Amino acid sequence: MADSRILEVMIASDDHRMLSANAEAWWLVQNDVFVPFESFLTEESKQVFLEHLNASDTAWFLTFFAREPEAAYLTRIEPDTKAPGNAMIRVVLTRLDLLMEEHLRQNDMLISYNTMLSFHDDLYFEYLPETDQVILYNTSQTHFSDGIFPLDEFRAQLEASCPAESFPALQTWMDHLRKRTPRFRVNIPSNLINMKEQGVKSIVVRGTVAHHRNGQLSLVGMVHPMRTRINEENEIAYDTLTGAIAKEHITRMAQDRINRLKAEGTAVAILDVDFFKHVNDNYGHQYGDDILRRVAAVMQEELKSAGRVGRIGGDEFMLLFYHVSDETELRAYLRSIKSVIAAALENITVSIGAAIYPNDAANYDDVFMVADYCLYLAKEKGRNRYIIHTLAKHPPVDEIRKIQLDGERNLVKGRDDLPLGEALVQMQYMVQYGKQPSVASMLNEFAVRANIPLLSLWRRDTRSLIAVGGKEKNDVDALQKYLAEHAPENLWIPRYVIDGMCIVNTVDKPEEGFVEIREPLVACEVGSYIYIPFDDPDGIPVALVFAVVHRKVFWNQQQYMHFRLFADMLARCRLSE
């Protein structure tokens, strides 16, 4: 059978003989036209066919042909009002499996079309004269919703934001629709589709007639906000690895919307893949690249036309939302993105920080800073979460700016994708040639860059804690519990010493020479550790301890040199003050 989705047959009203048909229908009955149409059906389908025919029921129903009973058809019977005396009846059929294939193909095509429409900020519409309804598309930057609405309801929404001087132009637009004008253009000196966007002073409406296969027509068109564009869309550069917008361009787009257009409801979210360096170190950069591609694909699928996705760092992305009404709407997007990524990518989670203009800040730089601060909070609270700035829970922008300027996390210039070696060089330079940073800031910076959950510095003689860093600072209690009863030197196991560091991957490993400390460490739930003893410039005995509590890890051998160099750098600092 030909790959046709619709089969049409004209039958006589009296004896149901075939009078005409399209090519595929002729093939189905094999040109046997001197018998009633229902004779081609199975007995059960024949009865259903006649019931619908006698009742003049035009609803779709299921039938099977005797010559191919394995194929199911949806069938509809329609009177042919054009035939004299209603002498003919139209029978429309579509094979069910082909209909499903066509349905899926059309859905894919709609996804592609909607994606293309999202390149621009226009509102697209289709007017259906038969029902006097309008269908709206690509409404993310407007105060309308996608869907089908009576034309009068759509007009009422437009009039609500229409100044008196723009009423004649709005009336002209509505007249073109109801008169079915083949092609029209209307200039309206007001922004009727999104009054919150202060940078748009007028809109242009274009429309044209679309003819459909059943003889009906509709009017399709677009509402274009007249912006002064600064090479925004036509010259966008994209990241070749992920398909996300390049950093320079997503930043420019966000700056344009917030600083120039004053588009209220613009939101900025910063997303970071949790422990991405660990992914690269353990599975290779090719696997890491695939993770980034898949994360970007999830974000773009979840946002659709609601905003854009850009890549601003190694594993860091910016999500630019065109218009969110409030925190609740933004929360729904971020929750969906986080959940879908966790479900689609095994053992991969993300942290997100977000802020909304003008609720949280008055310009792009501050909005980004607030979102970045919220991302930092998300990481501090254990990652795998999103945090949206709210004044009820978080500091105002001025306090966040002070935190960013004075805080420990700005010790090293560069974001989380900065290689550990480069971060270590910057800290070494500060210690040797500049003002020595605080010990806590150096521990915290190194822990973040090296993906170490807990990094602590102790006096070996008094067993007292000097400073602590890492996202799991609270776990230092486990080491304090151990050191309250055992000397730090007991952590030195000669058989596990490499370059002056005692490196233990599995504390509860049952091997000789380990018995004296295994039991108390296990009792404190310390699973793995690295112990590096040294003296500070005043000769005070100190120990740097990398620790994992409640679980075990195999320390990354490629980082051993960095661990040793970091300890040597601390040995030049006065740590015990």
RODO-2510 file (C-alpha; in nm, 4 decimals, decimal comma):
residues 577
     n   res          X          Y          Z
     1     m     0,0000     0,0000     0,0000
     2     a     0,1220     0,3511    -0,0783
     3     d     0,2358     0,5609     0,2163
     4     s    -0,0807     0,7704     0,2227
     5     r    -0,2317     0,9005     0,5443
     6     i    -0,5777     0,9913     0,4112
     7     l    -0,8001     0,7776     0,1867
     8     e    -1,1204     0,9285     0,0460
     9     v    -1,4059     0,7393    -0,1185
    10     m    -1,7332     0,8764    -0,2579
    11     i    -2,0171     0,6236    -0,2402
    12     a    -2,3750     0,6364    -0,3619
    13     s    -2,6360     0,7131    -0,0976
    14     d    -2,8708     0,4360    -0,2094
    15     d    -2,6614     0,1238    -0,2759
    16     h    -2,3199     0,2396    -0,1361
    17     r    -2,1343     0,1648    -0,4613
    18     m    -1,8015     0,3452    -0,5067
    19     l    -1,8360     0,6440    -0,7381
    20     s    -1,4906     0,7985    -0,7023
    21     a    -1,1809     0,7703    -0,4858
    22     n    -0,8216     0,8801    -0,4592
    23     a    -0,5498     0,6473    -0,5907
    24     e    -0,4738     0,4741    -0,2611
    25     a    -0,8387     0,3891    -0,2052
    26     w    -0,8660     0,2339    -0,5510
    27     w    -0,5684     0,0183    -0,4639
    28     l    -0,7293    -0,0913    -0,1385
    29     v    -1,0462    -0,2240    -0,3072
    30     q    -0,8518    -0,3388    -0,6162
    31     n    -1,0899    -0,1609    -0,8552
    32     d    -1,3810    -0,3807    -0,7515
    33     v    -1,6485    -0,1072    -0,7545
    34     f    -1,9683    -0,2916    -0,8353
    35     v    -2,0424    -0,3998    -0,4804
    36     p    -2,1366    -0,1967    -0,1730
    37     f    -1,8367    -0,0398     0,0002
    38     e    -1,9105    -0,2221     0,3265
    39     s    -1,8527    -0,5562     0,1517
    40     f    -1,4788    -0,4869     0,1689
    41     l    -1,4936    -0,4823     0,5486
    42     t    -1,4833    -0,7651     0,7993
    43     e    -1,8223    -0,8770     0,9311
    44     e    -1,7784    -0,6974     1,2622
    45     s    -1,6594    -0,3768     1,0954
    46     k    -1,9437    -0,3941     0,8401
    47     q    -2,1998    -0,3804     1,1201
    48     v    -2,0291    -0,0812     1,2817
    49     f    -2,0056     0,0946     0,9441
    50     l    -2,3766     0,0537     0,8707
    51     e    -2,4738     0,1713     1,2199
    52     h    -2,2823     0,4964     1,1718
    53     l    -2,4151     0,5353     0,8189
    54     n    -2,7789     0,4889     0,9186
    55     a    -2,7449     0,7213     1,2162
    56     s    -2,5686     0,9901     1,0083
    57     d    -2,2988     0,9815     1,2777
    58     t    -1,9868     1,1676     1,1640
    59     a    -1,7659     1,0574     1,4563
    60     w    -1,4508     0,8548     1,3849
    61     f    -1,4746     0,4780     1,4390
    62     l    -1,2495     0,1747     1,3963
    63     t    -1,2738    -0,0635     1,0989
    64     f    -1,0794    -0,3536     0,9457
    65     f    -1,0681    -0,4541     0,5784
    66     a    -1,1230    -0,8201     0,4913
    67     r    -0,8236    -0,8177     0,2539
    68     e    -0,5821    -0,6911     0,5220
    69     p    -0,7391    -0,7568     0,8645
    70     e    -0,4108    -0,6834     1,0447
    71     a    -0,4332    -0,3131     0,9509
    72     a    -0,6678    -0,0957     1,1564
    73     y    -0,8373     0,2085     1,0031
    74     l    -1,0066     0,5078     1,1556
    75     t    -1,3150     0,5807     0,9494
    76     r    -1,5497     0,8737     0,9223
    77     i    -1,8709     0,9106     0,7182
    78     e    -1,9694     1,2587     0,5970
    79     p    -2,2654     1,3669     0,3820
    80     d    -2,1591     1,5416     0,0623
    81     t    -2,3645     1,8605     0,0751
    82     k    -2,2425     1,9682    -0,2700
    83     a    -2,3998     1,6680    -0,4465
    84     p    -2,7583     1,7235    -0,5755
    85     g    -3,0060     1,5737    -0,3336
    86     n    -2,7259     1,4449    -0,1141
    87     a    -2,6832     1,1574    -0,3596
    88     m    -2,3280     1,0913    -0,2459
    89     i    -2,1558     1,0184     0,0841
    90     r    -1,7870     1,0759     0,1577
    91     v    -1,6005     0,8032     0,3449
    92     v    -1,2668     0,9183     0,4896
    93     l    -1,0188     0,6601     0,6187
    94     t    -0,6733     0,6714     0,7669
    95     r    -0,4639     0,3736     0,8621
    96     l    -0,3995     0,3829     1,2359
    97     d    -0,0294     0,2939     1,2317
    98     l     0,0433     0,5490     0,9600
    99     l    -0,1614     0,8053     1,1498
   100     m     0,0546     0,7530     1,4588
   101     e     0,3714     0,7856     1,2518
   102     e     0,2379     1,1064     1,1039
   103     h     0,1415     1,2341     1,4481
   104     l     0,4941     1,1766     1,5798
   105     r     0,6453     1,3345     1,2690
   106     q     0,4236     1,6391     1,3067
   107     n     0,5222     1,6721     1,6729
   108     d     0,8899     1,6615     1,5784
   109     m     0,8272     1,9188     1,3080
   110     l     0,6467     2,1466     1,5547
   111     i     0,9408     2,1204     1,7953
   112     s     1,1741     2,2254     1,5132
   113     y     0,9473     2,5126     1,4068
   114     n     0,9048     2,6378     1,7625
   115     t     1,2801     2,6238     1,8122
   116     m     1,3302     2,8331     1,4991
   117     l     1,0632     3,0795     1,6149
   118     s     1,2494     3,1245     1,9431
   119     f     1,5410     3,2840     1,7527
   120     h     1,3412     3,6068     1,7680
   121     d     1,1291     3,7732     2,0315
   122     d     0,8193     3,8048     1,8127
   123     l     0,4680     3,6960     1,9069
   124     y     0,3180     3,4654     1,6419
   125     f    -0,0542     3,4200     1,5868
   126     e    -0,3036     3,2328     1,3705
   127     y    -0,6616     3,3524     1,3255
   128     l    -0,9315     3,0903     1,2508
   129     p    -1,2248     3,2633     1,0760
   130     e    -1,4545     2,9608     1,1051
   131     t    -1,4499     2,9770     1,4863
   132     d    -1,3407     3,3424     1,5309
   133     q    -1,0492     3,2290     1,7473
   134     v    -0,6827     3,3187     1,7614
   135     i    -0,3936     3,0835     1,8455
   136     l    -0,0858     3,2395     2,0104
   137     y     0,2704     3,1044     1,9915
   138     n     0,6095     3,2053     2,1367
   139     t     0,4571     3,4090     2,4182
   140     s     0,7398     3,3798     2,6712
   141     q     0,8318     3,7483     2,6522
   142     t     0,4740     3,8741     2,6593
   143     h     0,1916     3,8885     2,9100
   144     f    -0,0053     3,6345     2,7035
   145     s    -0,0149     3,2554     2,7355
   146     d     0,0208     2,9994     2,4587
   147     g    -0,3155     2,8628     2,3554
   148     i    -0,6425     2,9250     2,1705
   149     f    -0,8606     3,2241     2,2638
   150     p    -1,1750     3,3912     2,1256
   151     l    -1,0681     3,6906     1,9191
   152     d    -1,2725     3,9260     2,1357
   153     e    -1,0915     3,8024     2,4467
   154     f    -0,7528     3,8554     2,2789
   155     r    -0,8604     4,2029     2,1709
   156     a    -0,9717     4,2878     2,5253
   157     q    -0,6264     4,1953     2,6568
   158     l    -0,4650     4,4180     2,3956
   159     e    -0,6958     4,7072     2,4769
   160     a    -0,6025     4,6820     2,8449
   161     s    -0,2516     4,8074     2,7605
   162     c    -0,3429     5,0234     2,4598
   163     p    -0,3265     5,4056     2,4927
   164     a    -0,6005     5,6074     2,3236
   165     e    -0,3798     5,7202     2,0354
   166     s    -0,3148     5,3553     1,9393
   167     f    -0,6805     5,2429     1,9296
   168     p    -0,7299     5,3181     1,5554
   169     a    -0,4274     5,1050     1,4629
   170     l    -0,5480     4,8214     1,6871
   171     q    -0,8920     4,8417     1,5223
   172     t    -0,7266     4,8200     1,1791
   173     w    -0,5480     4,5000     1,2858
   174     m    -0,8733     4,3401     1,4042
   175     d    -1,0529     4,4501     1,0823
   176     h    -0,7860     4,2855     0,8671
   177     l    -0,8409     3,9576     1,0512
   178     r    -1,2182     3,9500     1,0215
   179     k    -1,2114     4,0696     0,6586
   180     r    -0,9564     3,7982     0,5781
   181     t    -0,7230     4,0485     0,4106
   182     p    -0,4800     3,8443     0,1956
   183     r    -0,1748     4,0363     0,3206
   184     f    -0,1448     4,3281     0,5597
   185     r     0,0928     4,5320     0,7746
   186     v    -0,0041     4,7570     1,0664
   187     n     0,2217     4,9877     1,2705
   188     i     0,0989     5,0393     1,6274
   189     p     0,2746     5,3179     1,8254
   190     s     0,2720     5,1282     2,1548
   191     n     0,4065     4,8075     2,3021
   192     l     0,0844     4,6110     2,3445
   193     i     0,2450     4,2728     2,4086
   194     n     0,4760     4,3457     2,7023
   195     m     0,4419     4,6807     2,8772
   196     k     0,7176     4,5872     3,1252
   197     e     0,9802     4,6125     2,8512
   198     q     1,0542     4,9827     2,8545
   199     g     1,2874     4,9738     2,5554
   200     v     1,0030     4,8994     2,3076
   201     k     0,7873     5,1960     2,2014
   202     s     0,6008     5,0428     1,9051
   203     i     0,5143     4,7147     1,7341
   204     v     0,4642     4,6030     1,3746
   205     v     0,1936     4,3477     1,2928
   206     r     0,2189     4,1477     0,9705
   207     g    -0,0297     3,8914     0,8450
   208     t    -0,1154     3,6783     0,5429
   209     v    -0,3658     3,4125     0,4393
   210     a    -0,2778     3,0429     0,4667
   211     h    -0,4834     2,7984     0,2540
   212     h    -0,5443     2,4479     0,3907
   213     r    -0,6138     2,1220     0,2062
   214     n    -0,9776     2,1040     0,3149
   215     g    -1,0547     2,4363     0,1461
   216     q    -1,0510     2,6345     0,4672
   217     l    -0,8181     2,9248     0,5294
   218     s    -0,6599     3,0976     0,8253
   219     l    -0,4592     3,4146     0,8731
   220     v    -0,1115     3,3737     1,0141
   221     g     0,1130     3,6523     1,1293
   222     m     0,3640     3,7976     1,3695
   223     v     0,3849     4,0871     1,6127
   224     h     0,7357     4,2324     1,6027
   225     p     0,8534     4,4626     1,8864
   226     m     1,0556     4,7475     1,7359
   227     r     1,3798     4,7368     1,9321
   228     t     1,7066     4,8991     1,8526
   229     r     1,8987     4,5763     1,8258
   230     i     2,2718     4,5744     1,8783
   231     n     2,3670     4,2784     1,6625
   232     e     2,1893     4,0579     1,9140
   233     e     2,0433     3,7723     1,7130
   234     n     2,2030     3,7738     1,3697
   235     e     2,5596     3,7565     1,4975
   236     i     2,5277     3,5281     1,7984
   237     a     2,8215     3,2930     1,8478
   238     y     2,7620     2,9454     1,9854
   239     d     2,9822     2,7137     2,1852
   240     t     3,0844     2,4343     1,9484
   241     l     3,0928     2,1679     2,2205
   242     t     2,7502     2,2182     2,3812
   243     g     2,5535     2,4296     2,1339
   244     a     2,4912     2,6862     2,4086
   245     i     2,5458     3,0547     2,3373
   246     a     2,9047     3,1703     2,3836
   247     k     2,9882     3,3607     2,7032
   248     e     3,0389     3,7012     2,5406
   249     h     2,7064     3,6855     2,3608
   250     i     2,4844     3,5500     2,6400
   251     t     2,6357     3,8198     2,8634
   252     r     2,5615     4,0885     2,6058
   253     m     2,2031     3,9647     2,5668
   254     a     2,1462     3,9746     2,9433
   255     q     2,3033     4,3201     2,9706
   256     d     2,0851     4,4463     2,6879
   257     r     1,7629     4,3191     2,8425
   258     i     1,8398     4,4490     3,1917
   259     n     2,0491     4,7640     3,1434
   260     r     1,8996     4,9012     2,8206
   261     l     1,5495     4,7584     2,7774
   262     k     1,4732     4,7531     3,1526
   263     a     1,2753     4,4324     3,0867
   264     e     1,1150     4,3472     3,4187
   265     g     1,0980     3,9802     3,5046
   266     t     1,4326     3,9013     3,3409
   267     a     1,6046     3,6347     3,5497
   268     v     1,9621     3,5126     3,5492
   269     a     2,0564     3,1695     3,6798
   270     i     2,4071     3,0245     3,7008
   271     l     2,4353     2,6465     3,6860
   272     d     2,7452     2,4478     3,7806
   273     v     2,7976     2,0733     3,7365
   274     d     2,8838     1,9311     4,0779
   275     f     3,2348     1,7867     4,1155
   276     f     3,2959     1,8122     3,7418
   277     k     3,6733     1,8044     3,7885
   278     h     3,6281     1,4681     3,9579
   279     v     3,4382     1,3495     3,6476
   280     n     3,7228     1,4549     3,4173
   281     d     3,9932     1,3141     3,6435
   282     n     3,8280     0,9759     3,6856
   283     y     3,6547     0,9179     3,3513
   284     g     3,8481     1,1346     3,1078
   285     h     3,7778     1,4573     2,9241
   286     q     3,5867     1,2871     2,6440
   287     y     3,3315     1,1563     2,8938
   288     g     3,3237     1,4981     3,0607
   289     d     3,2536     1,6666     2,7268
   290     d     2,9611     1,4310     2,6712
   291     i     2,8217     1,5230     3,0150
   292     l     2,8402     1,8931     2,9287
   293     r     2,6607     1,8359     2,5983
   294     r     2,3827     1,6418     2,7671
   295     v     2,3435     1,8947     3,0494
   296     a     2,3141     2,1766     2,7926
   297     a     2,0577     1,9753     2,5930
   298     v     1,8413     1,9236     2,9028
   299     m     1,8463     2,2949     2,9859
   300     q     1,7558     2,3964     2,6319
   301     e     1,4723     2,1428     2,6225
   302     e     1,3311     2,2582     2,9564
   303     l     1,3543     2,6292     2,8745
   304     k     1,2203     2,6006     2,5180
   305     s     1,1189     2,9550     2,4213
   306     a     1,1195     3,0856     2,7795
   307     g     1,4829     3,1930     2,7571
   308     r     1,8339     3,1121     2,6360
   309     v     2,1246     2,9009     2,7587
   310     g     2,4874     3,0127     2,7465
   311     r     2,8144     2,8537     2,8506
   312     i     3,0281     3,0904     3,0592
   313     g     3,2965     2,8560     3,1926
   314     g     3,4230     2,4999     3,1772
   315     d     3,1235     2,3405     3,3492
   316     e     2,9308     2,6579     3,4207
   317     f     2,6263     2,7824     3,2319
   318     m     2,4097     3,0928     3,2407
   319     l     2,0347     3,0620     3,1943
   320     l     1,8688     3,3839     3,0788
   321     f     1,4929     3,3847     3,1403
   322     y     1,3059     3,6406     2,9326
   323     h     1,0150     3,6899     3,1680
   324     v     0,9244     3,5244     3,4962
   325     s     0,6340     3,6591     3,6949
   326     d     0,7726     3,5685     4,0363
   327     e     0,9972     3,3368     4,2358
   328     t     0,7411     3,0545     4,2155
   329     e     0,7541     3,0435     3,8355
   330     l     1,1343     3,0517     3,8318
   331     r     1,1469     2,7812     4,0979
   332     a     0,9369     2,5518     3,8768
   333     y     1,1883     2,5853     3,5917
   334     l     1,4935     2,5283     3,8106
   335     r     1,3371     2,2341     3,9911
   336     s     1,2575     2,0715     3,6578
   337     i     1,6080     2,1286     3,5196
   338     k     1,7766     1,9903     3,8307
   339     s     1,5494     1,6861     3,8483
   340     v     1,5714     1,5957     3,4787
   341     i     1,9524     1,6184     3,4804
   342     a     1,9733     1,3953     3,7876
   343     a     1,7373     1,1425     3,6284
   344     a     1,8980     1,1439     3,2840
   345     l     2,2667     1,1421     3,3822
   346     e     2,3803     0,8800     3,6297
   347     n     2,5652     1,0219     3,9336
   348     i     2,5558     1,3760     3,7910
   349     t     2,3966     1,6596     3,9853
   350     v     2,4006     2,0370     3,9463
   351     s     2,3933     2,3432     4,1698
   352     i     2,2089     2,6584     4,0642
   353     g     2,1909     3,0151     4,1918
   354     a     1,9400     3,2653     4,0543
   355     a     1,8237     3,6263     4,0815
   356     i     1,5464     3,8303     3,9192
   357     y     1,5539     4,1857     3,7800
   358     p     1,4524     4,4254     3,9284
   359     n     1,3428     4,2391     4,2433
   360     d     1,6970     4,1569     4,3525
   361     a     1,9197     4,4135     4,1825
   362     a     1,8971     4,7192     3,9546
   363     n     2,1571     4,6349     3,6885
   364     y     2,3062     4,3329     3,5156
   365     d     2,6354     4,3219     3,7066
   366     d     2,4548     4,3131     4,0388
   367     v     2,1976     4,0585     3,9201
   368     f     2,4811     3,8313     3,8098
   369     m     2,6664     3,8874     4,1378
   370     v     2,3573     3,7955     4,3408
   371     a     2,2965     3,4825     4,1301
   372     d     2,6633     3,3866     4,1711
   373     y     2,6343     3,4343     4,5485
   374     c     2,3310     3,2048     4,5548
   375     l     2,5269     2,9461     4,3560
   376     y     2,7992     2,9656     4,6203
   377     l     2,5382     2,9099     4,8913
   378     a     2,4037     2,6083     4,7025
   379     k     2,7518     2,4574     4,6989
   380     e     2,8127     2,5405     5,0632
   381     k     2,4902     2,3663     5,1617
   382     g     2,6001     2,0430     4,9971
   383     r     2,5363     2,0977     4,6235
   384     n     2,2602     1,9250     4,4225
   385     r     2,0184     2,2102     4,4866
   386     y     1,9025     2,5484     4,3571
   387     i     1,8797     2,8719     4,5531
   388     i     1,6809     3,1761     4,4368
   389     h     1,7647     3,5042     4,6077
   390     t     1,4938     3,6406     4,8330
   391     l     1,5334     3,9294     5,0771
   392     a     1,3501     3,7304     5,3430
   393     k     1,6298     3,4708     5,3467
   394     h     1,9400     3,6353     5,1979
   395     p     2,1373     3,9599     5,2341
   396     p     2,0565     4,2598     5,0094
   397     v     2,2792     4,3374     4,7133
   398     d     2,5053     4,5829     4,9019
   399     e     2,5882     4,3261     5,1687
   400     i     2,6501     4,0583     4,9063
   401     r     2,8894     4,2931     4,7281
   402     k     3,0854     4,3358     5,0505
   403     i     3,0857     3,9603     5,1072
   404     q     3,2176     3,9073     4,7533
   405     l     3,4916     4,1656     4,8032
   406     d     3,5994     4,0501     5,1463
   407     g     3,5090     3,6832     5,1379
   408     e     3,7361     3,3848     5,1250
   409     r     3,6102     3,2613     4,7898
   410     n     3,7678     3,5494     4,5970
   411     l     4,1195     3,4569     4,7035
   412     v     4,2091     3,3207     4,3584
   413     k     4,1047     3,4986     4,0391
   414     g     3,9111     3,2671     3,8121
   415     r     3,6097     3,0406     3,8378
   416     d     3,5776     2,6798     3,9434
   417     d     3,7176     2,5480     3,6141
   418     l     4,0587     2,7071     3,6829
   419     p     4,3172     2,4241     3,6944
   420     l     4,4404     2,3353     4,0421
   421     g     4,8007     2,4051     3,9466
   422     e     4,7198     2,7606     3,8355
   423     a     4,5277     2,8284     4,1564
   424     l     4,8195     2,6939     4,3579
   425     v     5,0631     2,9230     4,1725
   426     q     4,8453     3,2256     4,2549
   427     m     4,8386     3,1368     4,6249
   428     q     5,2153     3,0700     4,6244
   429     y     5,2721     3,4158     4,4753
   430     m     5,0552     3,5795     4,7435
   431     v     5,2425     3,4024     5,0222
   432     q     5,5868     3,4805     4,8843
   433     y     5,5445     3,8321     4,7403
   434     g     5,2239     3,9804     4,8790
   435     k     5,0206     3,9997     5,1951
   436     q     4,9713     3,6508     5,3328
   437     p     4,6046     3,5442     5,3026
   438     s     4,4309     3,3920     5,5998
   439     v     4,5025     3,0238     5,6562
   440     a     4,1299     2,9449     5,6442
   441     s     4,0948     3,1134     5,3034
   442     m     4,3860     2,9127     5,1611
   443     l     4,2489     2,5853     5,2985
   444     n     3,9033     2,6591     5,1638
   445     e     4,0331     2,7661     4,8219
   446     f     4,2498     2,4574     4,7834
   447     a     3,9715     2,2268     4,9022
   448     v     3,7291     2,3691     4,6448
   449     r     3,9799     2,3537     4,3580
   450     a     4,0996     2,0020     4,4442
   451     n     3,7511     1,8724     4,5252
   452     i     3,8521     1,7795     4,8809
   453     p     3,5526     1,7470     5,1160
   454     l     3,7479     1,8315     5,4356
   455     l     4,0880     1,9940     5,4773
   456     s     4,2133     2,0851     5,8251
   457     l     4,5262     2,2133     5,9941
   458     w     4,6258     2,1070     6,3483
   459     r     4,8946     2,1702     6,6073
   460     r     5,0503     1,8306     6,6690
   461     d     5,1692     1,9134     7,0196
   462     t     4,8375     2,0400     7,1587
   463     r     4,6074     1,8513     6,9147
   464     s     4,4201     2,1800     6,8629
   465     l     4,2522     2,2872     6,5409
   466     i     4,4093     2,5859     6,3621
   467     a     4,1813     2,6189     6,0576
   468     v     3,9441     2,4187     5,8426
   469     g     3,8280     2,4304     5,4776
   470     g     3,6094     2,2374     5,2352
   471     k     3,2385     2,1928     5,1798
   472     e     3,2078     1,9427     5,4688
   473     k     3,3640     2,1545     5,7436
   474     n     3,1282     2,0134     6,0033
   475     d     3,2899     1,6719     5,9626
   476     v     3,5968     1,8064     6,1417
   477     d     3,4178     1,6946     6,4591
   478     a     3,5111     1,3363     6,3689
   479     l     3,8821     1,4238     6,3684
   480     q     3,8480     1,6190     6,6926
   481     k     3,6863     1,3152     6,8497
   482     y     3,9755     1,0966     6,7365
   483     l     4,2512     1,3408     6,8401
   484     a     4,0969     1,3874     7,1836
   485     e     4,2271     1,0404     7,2713
   486     h     4,5018     0,9632     7,0183
   487     a     4,8218     1,1424     6,9198
   488     p     4,8372     1,2807     6,5621
   489     e     5,1592     1,0823     6,5053
   490     n     4,9534     0,7617     6,5151
   491     l     4,8146     0,8594     6,1746
   492     w     5,1634     0,8119     6,0288
   493     i     5,1721     0,4590     5,8816
   494     p     5,5173     0,4073     5,7222
   495     r     5,3998     0,1522     5,4647
   496     y     5,1579     0,4117     5,3195
   497     v     5,4049     0,7034     5,3017
   498     i     5,4738     0,8710     4,9639
   499     d     5,6868     1,1873     4,9399
   500     g     5,6413     1,2699     5,3070
   501     m     5,2647     1,2121     5,2980
   502     c     5,0778     0,9221     5,4597
   503     i     4,8016     0,8342     5,2125
   504     v     4,5314     0,5922     5,3295
   505     n     4,2463     0,5085     5,0911
   506     t     4,0572     0,2625     5,3080
   507     v     4,0800     0,2990     5,6855
   508     d     3,9051    -0,0294     5,7636
   509     k     4,1343    -0,2333     5,5383
   510     p     4,2438    -0,5324     5,7540
   511     e     4,6222    -0,5228     5,7162
   512     e     4,9067    -0,5586     5,9661
   513     g     5,0561    -0,2417     6,1126
   514     f     4,7247    -0,0655     6,0996
   515     v     4,5489    -0,2212     6,3961
   516     e     4,6366     0,0469     6,6516
   517     i     4,4376     0,3236     6,4805
   518     r     4,1915     0,1372     6,2590
   519     e     3,9305     0,0760     6,5269
   520     p     3,9168     0,4327     6,6723
   521     l     3,9094     0,5885     6,3223
   522     v     3,6289     0,3572     6,2134
   523     a     3,4427     0,4464     6,5330
   524     c     3,4715     0,8136     6,4345
   525     e     3,3551     0,7234     6,0784
   526     v     3,6750     0,8424     5,9099
   527     g     3,6931     0,6440     5,5877
   528     s     4,0063     0,7825     5,4133
   529     y     4,2729     1,0375     5,4966
   530     i     4,6044     1,1982     5,4013
   531     y     4,8362     1,3103     5,6816
   532     i     5,1215     1,5576     5,6117
   533     p     5,3293     1,6715     5,9124
   534     f     5,5620     1,9752     5,9025
   535     d     5,6812     2,2669     6,1198
   536     d     5,5870     2,6310     6,0696
   537     p     5,8604     2,9034     6,0535
   538     d     5,8559     2,9282     6,4344
   539     g     5,9233     2,5575     6,4726
   540     i     5,5733     2,4716     6,5938
   541     p     5,4742     2,1185     6,4876
   542     v     5,1761     2,1259     6,2514
   543     a     4,9818     1,8635     6,0552
   544     l     4,7748     1,9076     5,7384
   545     v     4,4974     1,6477     5,7229
   546     f     4,2799     1,5658     5,4197
   547     a     3,9851     1,3592     5,5401
   548     v     3,6688     1,1881     5,4166
   549     v     3,4046     1,1078     5,6772
   550     h     3,1109     0,8618     5,6468
   551     r     3,2580     0,7125     5,3278
   552     k     3,5823     0,6180     5,1514
   553     v     3,7676     0,7480     4,8467
   554     f     4,0700     0,6563     4,6429
   555     w     4,2814     0,9697     4,6379
   556     n     4,3707     1,1020     4,2947
   557     q     4,7361     1,0137     4,2344
   558     q     4,7675     1,2922     3,9762
   559     q     4,7128     1,5428     4,2571
   560     y     4,9773     1,4070     4,4974
   561     m     5,2320     1,6624     4,3750
   562     h     4,9830     1,9450     4,4366
   563     f     4,9135     1,8144     4,7875
   564     r     5,2835     1,8167     4,8681
   565     l     5,3413     2,1627     4,7215
   566     f     5,0431     2,3026     4,9126
   567     a     5,1838     2,1692     5,2396
   568     d     5,5250     2,3166     5,1551
   569     m     5,3588     2,6532     5,0866
   570     l     5,1820     2,6431     5,4258
   571     a     5,5160     2,5631     5,5888
   572     r     5,6300     2,9162     5,4890
   573     c     5,3331     3,0725     5,6690
   574     r     5,2922     3,1430     6,0376
   575     l     4,9990     2,9157     6,0981
   576     s     4,9670     2,8878     6,4735
   577     e     4,8819     3,2482     6,5566
***
